[in-house]
């Protein structure tokens, strides 16, 4: 179990230091494509720093070694009620990694698991994850981030971080108010009508996100797939990263390539049960980045 220490940086910014952390690498976790609101920053002099907005708060996660993280802009209460859960610090990833490699004997999966050591599946806000992955369709990460940033600045709430201004992710109701034309003006393209449909269904309680989270996987998948433009991949991403459905196994071009090249065109992810989505991230990250110099 980790230990917490509170402090104040520069006489005004609270921070929490958590030591005794296992299997968390913030560079890999925020660089693997599961989250679009956090970016590398250089504010506090650490080896790795990622700043961003989640749950209507701006924080900076910092790390210098494998066993400790610092969260700037957070109190102990914030850490225990929001950020420990966001980072899935209550999950035993050593046990999960062993289970993955015991369930499917594969040299490539073992390599991917080792290479991706330190990635944790974030527990993101349900609505933000759903809307973000609608935006992600046929899109690249820089453009996804730019669209989300523009929507947040226009329709989100202002967040003050000690003299700096950031914006929360817009609520479904606020995006309904924008209308399809207003969403289109944010350079969302063909996705404007999909964002509007999702916003309308959530704002009008036609889709209850808490109920989706509590339902079984197939029911949750079918519910989200009732939204215009939400297919299997978008729904699976939303469920994995926002609804704690870690059995979800999104397949994109990178995963198709990996499965064809390293698993003979077939990969029975159901054999991994609740760990399927975690293995998916490992395979995806290894396929996309193993030819590049590894950070972290």
SVG drawing of the C-alpha trace seen along z (x, -y; Angstrom):
<svg xmlns="http://www.w3.org/2000/svg" viewBox="-35 -35 51 56">
<polyline fill="none" stroke="black" stroke-width="0.4" points="0.0,0.0 1.3,-3.5 2.1,-6.2 1.0,-9.8 2.7,-13.0 1.2,-16.5 3.1,-19.6 2.9,-23.1 4.9,-24.1 6.1,-27.7 4.0,-28.6 0.7,-28.2 0.3,-25.0 -0.7,-22.0 0.7,-18.6 0.5,-15.0 3.5,-12.6 2.6,-8.9 5.4,-6.5 5.4,-2.8 3.6,-2.8 4.0,0.3 3.8,0.7 2.8,-2.8 4.7,-4.7 2.9,-8.0 4.7,-8.6 3.4,-5.3 0.0,-5.6 -0.7,-9.1 1.1,-8.4 -0.8,-5.2 -3.8,-6.9 -6.4,-6.2 -6.7,-9.8 -6.8,-13.1 -6.7,-15.8 -3.2,-15.4 0.0,-16.6 3.7,-16.7 4.5,-19.9 7.6,-21.4 6.3,-23.1 7.9,-21.6 11.3,-20.2 10.6,-16.5 11.7,-13.9 8.1,-13.3 5.2,-15.7 1.8,-15.4 -0.8,-18.2 -4.4,-18.1 -8.1,-18.3 -10.3,-15.5 -13.4,-15.7 -13.4,-19.5 -9.9,-19.8 -6.5,-20.6 -3.6,-18.7 -0.1,-17.8 1.1,-14.2 4.9,-14.1 7.3,-11.2 11.1,-10.7 11.2,-7.0 9.2,-3.8 7.9,-3.9 6.7,-7.4 4.4,-9.9 3.5,-13.5 0.2,-15.1 0.3,-19.0 -2.9,-20.8 -4.3,-18.0 -4.9,-17.6 -4.8,-14.3 -8.6,-14.2 -8.5,-14.8 -5.9,-12.1 -7.9,-9.5 -11.3,-10.4 -10.4,-11.1 -6.8,-10.5 -6.0,-7.1 -9.1,-5.8 -8.4,-7.6 -5.0,-6.0 -6.4,-2.5 -4.0,-2.3 -6.2,0.2 -5.7,2.7 -2.9,5.3 -1.2,5.1 1.5,7.7 -1.3,10.3 -3.0,9.1 0.2,9.4 0.8,12.9 -2.7,13.9 -2.6,12.5 0.5,14.5 -0.8,17.7 -4.1,17.5 -2.5,17.1 1.0,18.6 2.5,16.3 6.1,15.0 4.7,11.8 2.1,11.2 4.9,11.7 7.1,9.2 4.2,6.7 3.4,7.1 7.0,6.5 7.4,3.5 4.2,1.9 5.1,2.4 3.7,-0.6 0.6,-1.2 -2.6,-1.4 -6.1,-1.7 -7.4,-5.1 -10.9,-5.4 -12.1,-8.3 -15.4,-10.2 -18.0,-8.2 -19.5,-11.0 -16.0,-12.4 -14.8,-9.0 -17.8,-8.4 -17.8,-11.7 -14.0,-11.7 -14.0,-8.4 -16.8,-9.6 -14.5,-12.5 -11.6,-10.0 -13.2,-8.4 -11.0,-8.6 -8.9,-11.1 -5.3,-11.5 -4.4,-12.3 -3.2,-15.9 -6.5,-16.8 -8.6,-14.9 -7.0,-16.9 -7.4,-20.2 -11.2,-19.5 -11.7,-18.6 -9.8,-21.6 -11.9,-23.9 -15.1,-22.4 -14.0,-22.7 -13.0,-26.3 -16.3,-27.2 -18.7,-25.1 -16.9,-23.9 -16.4,-25.6 -13.4,-27.7 -10.9,-26.2 -8.3,-28.3 -4.9,-26.8 -3.0,-29.4 -3.2,-32.1 -3.6,-29.8 -7.0,-29.1 -8.1,-25.7 -11.5,-24.3 -13.6,-21.3 -15.0,-18.9 -18.5,-20.1 -21.6,-18.5 -24.0,-16.7 -26.5,-19.4 -24.2,-22.2 -23.4,-20.4 -27.1,-19.9 -27.3,-23.7 -24.6,-24.2 -26.6,-22.4 -25.2,-20.5 -24.2,-23.8 -22.4,-25.0 -20.6,-21.7 -19.7,-21.7 -18.1,-25.2 -15.6,-23.5 -14.2,-21.6 -15.8,-18.3 -16.8,-17.6 -19.1,-14.6 -18.8,-13.8 -21.0,-16.8 -24.2,-14.9 -22.9,-12.0 -21.8,-14.2 -25.2,-15.9 -27.1,-12.6 -25.0,-11.3 -25.4,-14.5 -29.2,-14.5 -29.6,-10.9 -27.5,-11.4 -29.0,-14.9 -32.5,-13.6 -31.8,-10.4 -32.6,-8.2 -29.2,-6.7 -28.3,-6.5 -24.6,-6.3 -24.6,-4.9 -27.0,-2.1 -24.6,-1.4 -21.8,-1.0 -23.8,1.3 -25.1,3.5 -23.4,6.6 -21.0,6.1 -23.2,7.1 -26.1,4.9 -23.7,2.0 -22.2,2.5 -25.7,2.6 -26.8,-0.5 -23.9,-2.7 -24.2,-1.3 -27.7,-2.8 -26.0,-6.2 -25.6,-7.4 -22.0,-6.8 -21.1,-4.6 -19.9,-1.3 -18.1,1.6 -14.7,0.0 -15.9,-3.4 -18.3,-1.6 -15.5,0.7 -13.1,-2.1 -15.6,-4.1 -16.5,-1.0 -12.8,-0.2 -11.6,-3.7 -14.8,-5.2 -17.0,-2.5 -14.5,0.0 -15.4,2.7 -11.9,4.1 -13.1,7.1 -13.6,4.7 -11.2,5.4 -11.2,2.5 -9.8,3.4 -8.3,0.7 -5.8,0.8 -2.9,1.3 -4.6,4.2 -5.6,5.8 -2.0,5.5 -0.7,7.0 -3.1,9.9 -2.4,10.7 1.4,10.4 1.9,12.0 -1.1,14.2 -1.8,15.8 -4.9,13.7 -6.8,15.0 -6.7,13.9 -9.2,15.2 -9.4,12.3 -12.3,13.9 -9.7,16.3 -8.4,13.3 -11.8,12.4 -11.7,9.1 -8.1,8.6 -8.7,8.6 -8.7,4.8 -5.5,4.5 -3.8,7.0 -5.2,5.0 -3.4,1.9 -0.2,3.8 -0.4,5.2 -1.4,1.9 1.4,0.0 4.0,2.5 2.9,2.6 2.8,-1.2 5.9,-2.1 8.4,0.7 10.4,-0.5 10.8,-3.9 13.2,-4.8 11.4,-3.9 10.7,-6.7 10.3,-5.8"/>
</svg>
